[in-house]
């Protein structure tokens, strides 16, 4: 539990940086200590120079309506749409790069885990020894 608390505190600090500098970004943190493996994920996709906002239910909204979202300011609308697409393009580019690297080692990881007698469930981020086949 200490690992999760440590990661949540780090995510809070990262969110404060996002807020302070009014920037968007994604953070994934992982730590394994004392037989505990934890991960935390945080995304801030609504800096003020984009058309993104967070709905009350926590979902992301992309407001592009000239009258409703920009009070008729065509220049602001164009700038924020351009900034929004630039942010998404950057995030997707880096996601694609990271995904291809992880995908490349996934097969090796699966083989090694099986060879070492481990099973993992990515849903709860736990790696645990397989039940003994002699039972």
C-alpha positions as CSV (number, residue, x, y, z in Angstrom):
1,X,0.0,0.0,0.0
2,X,2.9,2.4,0.6
3,X,4.0,2.1,-3.0
4,X,0.5,3.1,-4.2
5,X,0.5,6.1,-1.8
6,X,3.9,7.1,-3.0
7,X,2.8,7.0,-6.7
8,X,-0.4,8.9,-6.0
9,X,1.6,11.6,-4.3
10,X,3.9,11.8,-7.3
11,X,0.9,12.0,-9.7
12,X,-0.4,14.9,-7.6
13,X,2.9,16.7,-8.0
14,X,2.9,16.1,-11.7
15,X,-0.7,17.4,-12.0
16,X,0.4,20.5,-10.1
17,X,3.1,21.0,-12.7
18,X,0.5,20.6,-15.5
19,X,-1.6,23.2,-13.8
20,X,1.2,25.6,-13.0
21,X,2.4,25.7,-16.6
22,X,-1.0,25.3,-18.2
23,X,0.2,22.3,-20.3
24,X,-1.3,19.0,-21.4
25,X,0.4,15.7,-21.0
26,X,0.3,12.1,-19.9
27,X,2.1,10.4,-17.1
28,X,2.5,6.7,-16.3
29,X,4.4,5.8,-13.2
30,X,5.4,2.4,-11.9
31,X,7.2,1.1,-8.8
32,X,7.9,-2.3,-7.4
33,X,8.9,-2.4,-3.8
34,X,8.4,-5.0,-1.0
35,X,6.7,-7.5,-3.3
36,X,4.2,-4.9,-4.3
37,X,3.9,-3.8,-7.9
38,X,1.8,-0.6,-8.6
39,X,1.1,1.7,-11.5
40,X,-0.6,5.0,-11.7
41,X,-1.8,6.8,-14.9
42,X,-2.7,10.5,-15.2
43,X,-3.7,12.5,-18.3
44,X,-4.2,16.3,-18.4
45,X,-5.7,17.0,-21.8
46,X,-7.4,20.3,-21.2
47,X,-4.9,23.2,-21.0
48,X,-6.6,26.5,-21.7
49,X,-5.1,26.9,-25.2
50,X,-7.1,23.9,-26.5
51,X,-10.8,23.3,-27.0
52,X,-10.9,20.5,-24.5
53,X,-12.7,20.7,-21.2
54,X,-13.7,18.1,-18.6
55,X,-17.4,17.4,-18.2
56,X,-18.9,17.0,-14.7
57,X,-18.8,13.2,-15.2
58,X,-15.1,13.3,-15.9
59,X,-15.3,12.7,-19.6
60,X,-13.4,14.8,-22.1
61,X,-15.3,17.3,-24.2
62,X,-14.0,19.0,-27.4
63,X,-15.9,22.3,-27.7
64,X,-15.7,23.6,-31.2
65,X,-19.0,25.5,-31.6
66,X,-18.2,29.1,-32.7
67,X,-21.0,30.7,-30.8
68,X,-21.4,28.4,-27.7
69,X,-17.7,27.8,-27.0
70,X,-16.0,30.9,-28.5
71,X,-18.7,33.6,-28.3
72,X,-18.2,34.2,-32.0
73,X,-14.4,34.7,-31.9
74,X,-13.3,33.0,-35.1
75,X,-9.6,33.6,-34.4
76,X,-9.7,32.0,-31.0
77,X,-11.7,29.1,-32.4
78,X,-9.1,28.5,-35.1
79,X,-6.2,28.8,-32.7
80,X,-7.6,26.5,-30.1
81,X,-8.6,23.8,-32.7
82,X,-5.1,24.0,-34.2
83,X,-3.5,23.7,-30.7
84,X,-5.8,20.8,-29.8
85,X,-4.9,18.8,-32.9
86,X,-1.2,19.6,-32.4
87,X,-1.4,18.3,-28.8
88,X,-3.2,15.1,-29.9
89,X,-0.9,14.5,-32.8
90,X,2.1,14.8,-30.4
91,X,0.6,12.5,-27.9
92,X,-0.4,9.9,-30.5
93,X,3.0,10.0,-32.1
94,X,4.7,9.3,-28.8
95,X,2.1,6.7,-27.9
96,X,2.7,4.9,-31.2
97,X,6.5,4.9,-30.5
98,X,6.1,3.7,-27.0
99,X,3.5,1.0,-28.0
100,X,5.8,-0.3,-30.7
101,X,8.7,-0.7,-28.2
102,X,6.5,-2.4,-25.7
103,X,4.9,-4.7,-28.3
104,X,8.4,-5.7,-29.4
105,X,9.3,-7.0,-25.9
106,X,5.8,-8.4,-25.0
107,X,6.4,-11.7,-26.7
108,X,9.8,-12.1,-25.0
109,X,8.2,-11.2,-21.7
110,X,5.4,-13.7,-22.1
111,X,8.0,-16.5,-23.0
112,X,10.2,-15.6,-20.0
113,X,7.2,-15.4,-17.6
114,X,6.0,-18.9,-18.7
115,X,9.6,-20.2,-18.5
116,X,10.0,-18.9,-15.0
117,X,6.6,-20.3,-13.9
118,X,4.8,-17.0,-13.6
119,X,1.4,-15.8,-14.6
120,X,0.4,-12.2,-14.7
121,X,-2.9,-10.4,-14.8
122,X,-2.5,-6.9,-16.2
123,X,-5.9,-6.0,-14.8
124,X,-4.6,-6.0,-11.2
125,X,-0.9,-5.5,-12.1
126,X,0.2,-8.5,-10.1
127,X,2.7,-11.1,-11.1
128,X,2.3,-14.3,-9.1
129,X,3.7,-17.8,-9.2
130,X,1.6,-20.3,-11.1
131,X,-0.1,-22.9,-9.0
132,X,2.1,-26.0,-8.6
133,X,1.1,-28.7,-11.1
134,X,1.9,-31.3,-8.5
135,X,-1.1,-30.4,-6.3
